[in-house]
Amino acid sequence: MNSSLSTCDRATHLRIVAVALVTSTIVVMAAAHARIGETGGLTAGAGMSGSVVKAGEPSVYSARDDLIIR
C-alpha cells in the first residue's frame, strides 16, 4: 500500500472504499440498535404545576442619569 493517495494503485483505492463501507455499516447498525431505556424523562410534558409569575414594572439598572437601560 502506498503512502500517497495520488500515486496509489487501484487495489489501494478499493481497500480504502471497503474499509469506509464496513466502518459506516458498523456505525449505522450501532446507531439503529442503540436504545434509551426510559424515554419519559426526555420529553416535555404538557401539564404544568406551580404558580405563574407575571412580569412587573420595568426596572432601571443604571448609575448614570443620561443613559437608561431597561
N, C-alpha and C positions, 0 to 999 in steps of 0.2 A: 504494500500500500504506500502510495506516495504522500509526501508531506504537504504538497501544494495542490489545491483543488483545480487550478488551471492546467496543470500538466499531468493529472492523473488519468488513468485509462477507464474504460467502460465498466470494468468489474468493480473498481473502487466506487464509482458513482452508484452502481447497483447496490453495493453494500451500505452506502450512506442512506439511500432511499429505503432499503429493507429495515435498517435499524430505526429510522424515523417512523416507519409504519408500525413496527412492533411496539415501539415506545408509546406512540399515540393511541394504539389499541389498548394497551395496558392502562393508560391514564383514563380513557373513556370508560372502560369496564370498571375501574375502581370508583369513578365518579357515579356510575349508574348503580353500583351496589352499596354505595355509602348511604347510611341511614342515620337519622336522628331519632332517638328513642321517644322522646316526649316533645311533640311539636306544639302543644297547647301553650307553653310559655313563650313561644316565639311570635305568636300572632297577637295583634292588638284586639282587645275585646271591645264590644260596642257599649257595654254597660258602664256607667260611671258611678263612682261612690265618692262621698265627701261633699264639701261645700264649694260653691262657685265664688271666686274672688273677682270683683269688678274693679276697673281702674278708677282711681280717684282724680283729684285735681292735679294738673301738671306741676312738677317741682322744678325749681330753678337751682341749678348747680353751677354757680359762678362766684368768683371772688371779685370780679371787676364789674363796674356799673355799665360800661358801654357794650359789653358782649354778654348776651343772654343765651344760654344753651338749654333747650327744653327737650 
